[in-house]
């Protein structure tokens, strides 16, 4: 287990300190230091600032959590292919066209189902068991379609925007990703699958620093 340090500060505070500490760590160990922030806009802003200060930064070592997962999968996956949101929706459309889920057809069904599946996967929801007595024939079709979709991805060695988290965790647990010092700034209440990825990264790193937005009376 890594040396873990948790900071609790008001949202927006502590960023300068994190950037300074990341900069010092990256200067010593540029290929094994990473800073994960909540948004791609903030990541670009930090990289731009460091560039103006003449500080070299290895590509993608300042990133978001989805960006980190994508980086891991692209760098270490040997046979999988990362697909876009559009491609995942084409797969769903093909599965729906097979006619095995008649209650789910209709205008906008693919987009709505894609959004639902992303939520179910990222939140690790046991569906339709989570519905309890509210489960219906339609929810059973949704569960069947989700299983078919995940099976299609597995059979064709495909990774979408949601399943890349699980794939990244398998890489970290197996061969590792080589990041010895990890800084995570401002990720408040990550979803269960995001939290699992952060825990896997914490266990594999030598040092793990987490800045949590916090107020005594939220």
C-alpha positions as CSV (number, residue, x, y, z in Angstrom):
1,X,0.0,0.0,0.0
2,X,1.2,3.5,-0.9
3,X,1.9,6.3,1.5
4,X,-1.4,8.2,1.3
5,X,-2.1,11.8,2.3
6,X,-5.6,13.2,2.3
7,X,-6.2,17.0,2.3
8,X,-9.6,18.5,3.1
9,X,-10.0,22.1,1.8
10,X,-12.7,24.3,0.4
11,X,-13.4,23.8,-3.3
12,X,-10.8,25.8,-5.3
13,X,-8.3,26.0,-2.5
14,X,-5.0,24.2,-2.4
15,X,-4.5,24.0,-6.2
16,X,-1.3,26.1,-6.1
17,X,0.2,23.8,-3.5
18,X,-0.7,20.7,-5.6
19,X,0.8,22.2,-8.8
20,X,4.0,23.1,-6.9
21,X,4.3,19.6,-5.4
22,X,3.5,18.0,-8.7
23,X,6.1,20.2,-10.4
24,X,8.8,19.1,-7.9
25,X,7.9,15.4,-8.2
26,X,7.8,15.6,-12.0
27,X,11.2,17.3,-12.1
28,X,12.7,14.3,-10.2
29,X,10.7,11.5,-11.9
30,X,8.9,12.9,-15.0
31,X,7.7,9.5,-16.4
32,X,6.3,8.3,-13.1
33,X,4.4,11.3,-11.7
34,X,0.8,12.1,-12.6
35,X,-1.7,14.8,-11.6
36,X,-5.4,14.0,-12.0
37,X,-7.9,16.9,-12.0
38,X,-11.7,17.1,-12.4
39,X,-12.0,18.7,-15.8
40,X,-10.1,18.7,-19.1
41,X,-10.2,22.5,-19.1
42,X,-8.3,22.6,-15.8
43,X,-5.8,20.1,-17.1
44,X,-5.1,22.2,-20.2
45,X,-4.8,25.3,-18.1
46,X,-2.2,23.7,-15.8
47,X,-0.2,22.3,-18.8
48,X,-0.3,25.7,-20.5
49,X,0.8,27.5,-17.3
50,X,3.7,25.1,-16.8
51,X,4.7,25.5,-20.4
52,X,4.8,29.3,-20.1
53,X,7.0,28.9,-17.0
54,X,9.4,26.8,-19.1
55,X,8.7,23.6,-17.2
56,X,8.6,20.5,-19.4
57,X,5.6,18.2,-18.8
58,X,5.3,14.7,-20.2
59,X,2.2,14.3,-22.4
60,X,-0.9,13.3,-20.5
61,X,0.6,13.4,-17.0
62,X,-1.8,16.2,-16.2
63,X,-5.2,14.7,-17.0
64,X,-8.7,13.8,-15.9
65,X,-9.7,10.4,-14.5
66,X,-11.3,9.3,-17.8
67,X,-8.2,10.6,-19.6
68,X,-6.0,8.5,-17.3
69,X,-8.1,5.4,-17.9
70,X,-7.9,5.9,-21.6
71,X,-4.2,6.5,-21.5
72,X,-3.7,3.2,-19.6
73,X,-5.8,1.2,-22.0
74,X,-4.3,2.6,-25.1
75,X,-0.8,2.1,-23.8
76,X,-1.2,-1.4,-22.4
77,X,-4.0,-3.1,-24.3
78,X,-2.7,-5.6,-26.8
79,X,-5.8,-6.8,-28.5
80,X,-8.6,-4.5,-27.4
81,X,-9.9,-1.6,-29.4
82,X,-11.3,1.5,-27.7
83,X,-14.5,2.6,-29.4
84,X,-16.3,6.0,-29.4
85,X,-19.7,6.8,-28.1
86,X,-21.0,6.9,-31.6
87,X,-19.7,3.4,-32.3
88,X,-21.2,2.0,-29.0
89,X,-24.6,3.4,-30.1
90,X,-24.3,1.7,-33.5
91,X,-23.8,-1.6,-31.7
92,X,-26.8,-1.0,-29.5
93,X,-28.9,-0.1,-32.6
94,X,-27.8,-3.4,-34.2
95,X,-28.7,-5.4,-31.1
96,X,-32.1,-3.7,-31.0
97,X,-32.7,-4.4,-34.6
98,X,-32.5,-8.1,-33.9
99,X,-36.0,-7.8,-32.5
100,X,-35.5,-9.5,-29.2
101,X,-36.5,-6.5,-27.1
102,X,-39.7,-5.2,-28.7
103,X,-40.6,-3.1,-25.7
104,X,-37.4,-1.0,-26.1
105,X,-37.9,0.1,-29.7
106,X,-38.9,3.6,-30.6
107,X,-37.6,7.1,-31.3
108,X,-34.6,8.0,-29.2
109,X,-34.3,4.5,-27.6
110,X,-30.7,4.0,-28.5
111,X,-29.6,7.3,-27.0
112,X,-31.6,6.8,-23.8
113,X,-30.4,3.2,-23.4
114,X,-26.8,4.2,-23.9
115,X,-27.1,6.8,-21.2
116,X,-28.8,4.3,-18.9
117,X,-26.1,1.7,-19.5
118,X,-23.4,4.1,-18.7
119,X,-25.0,5.0,-15.4
120,X,-25.6,1.3,-14.5
121,X,-22.0,0.4,-15.3
122,X,-20.3,3.4,-13.7
123,X,-22.5,3.1,-10.5
124,X,-22.2,-0.7,-10.4
125,X,-25.9,-1.1,-10.1
126,X,-27.3,-4.7,-9.9
127,X,-30.1,-4.3,-12.5
128,X,-33.0,-5.1,-12.5
129,X,-32.5,-6.5,-8.9
130,X,-32.2,-2.9,-7.7
131,X,-35.8,-2.2,-8.7
132,X,-37.2,-4.8,-6.3
133,X,-41.0,-5.1,-6.7
134,X,-40.9,-2.4,-9.4
135,X,-39.2,-4.7,-11.8
136,X,-41.2,-5.3,-15.0
137,X,-41.0,-7.0,-18.3
138,X,-39.4,-3.9,-19.8
139,X,-36.7,-3.8,-17.1
140,X,-36.1,-7.4,-17.8
141,X,-35.5,-6.5,-21.5
142,X,-33.2,-3.7,-20.5
143,X,-31.1,-6.1,-18.4
144,X,-31.1,-8.7,-21.3
145,X,-29.9,-6.0,-23.8
146,X,-27.2,-4.8,-21.4
147,X,-25.9,-8.4,-21.1
148,X,-26.0,-8.8,-24.8
149,X,-24.1,-5.5,-25.3
150,X,-21.4,-6.4,-22.8
151,X,-21.1,-9.8,-24.3
152,X,-20.7,-8.3,-27.8
153,X,-17.9,-6.0,-26.5
154,X,-16.1,-9.0,-24.8
155,X,-16.4,-11.2,-27.8
156,X,-15.0,-8.6,-30.2
157,X,-12.4,-7.3,-27.8
158,X,-13.9,-3.8,-27.6
159,X,-13.8,-1.2,-24.8
160,X,-16.2,1.7,-24.6
161,X,-16.1,4.8,-22.5
162,X,-17.5,3.0,-19.4
163,X,-15.8,-0.4,-19.6
164,X,-12.4,1.2,-20.0
165,X,-12.3,1.8,-16.3
166,X,-12.6,-1.9,-15.6
167,X,-9.9,-2.6,-18.2
168,X,-7.6,0.0,-16.7
169,X,-8.0,-1.6,-13.3
170,X,-7.0,-5.0,-14.7
171,X,-3.9,-3.5,-16.2
172,X,-3.0,-1.8,-12.9
173,X,-3.6,-5.0,-10.9
174,X,-1.6,-7.1,-13.4
175,X,1.4,-5.5,-15.0
176,X,1.0,-2.0,-13.3
177,X,1.3,1.4,-15.0
178,X,4.5,2.7,-13.5
179,X,3.2,5.8,-11.7
180,X,5.1,6.0,-8.4
181,X,3.7,9.4,-7.3
182,X,0.0,10.3,-7.9
183,X,-1.7,13.6,-7.2
184,X,-5.5,13.7,-7.3
185,X,-7.2,17.2,-7.0
186,X,-10.8,18.0,-6.4
187,X,-12.6,14.8,-7.3
188,X,-15.7,15.0,-5.0
189,X,-17.8,11.9,-4.5
190,X,-16.5,9.9,-7.5
191,X,-18.9,7.2,-8.8
192,X,-18.3,3.6,-7.6
193,X,-16.3,2.5,-10.6
194,X,-14.2,5.7,-10.5
195,X,-13.6,5.1,-6.9
196,X,-12.4,1.5,-7.6
197,X,-10.0,2.9,-10.2
198,X,-8.6,5.4,-7.7
199,X,-8.2,2.7,-5.1
200,X,-6.4,0.5,-7.6
201,X,-4.1,3.4,-8.5
202,X,-3.5,4.2,-4.8
203,X,-2.5,0.6,-4.1
204,X,0.0,0.5,-7.0
205,X,1.7,3.9,-6.3
206,X,4.4,4.6,-3.8
207,X,2.9,8.0,-2.8
208,X,-0.7,9.0,-3.3
209,X,-2.0,12.6,-2.5
210,X,-5.7,13.4,-2.6
211,X,-7.2,16.8,-2.3
212,X,-10.9,16.5,-1.3
213,X,-13.3,19.4,-1.5
214,X,-14.7,19.8,2.0
215,X,-16.6,22.2,4.3
216,X,-17.6,21.7,7.9
217,X,-21.2,22.5,7.2
218,X,-21.9,21.7,3.5
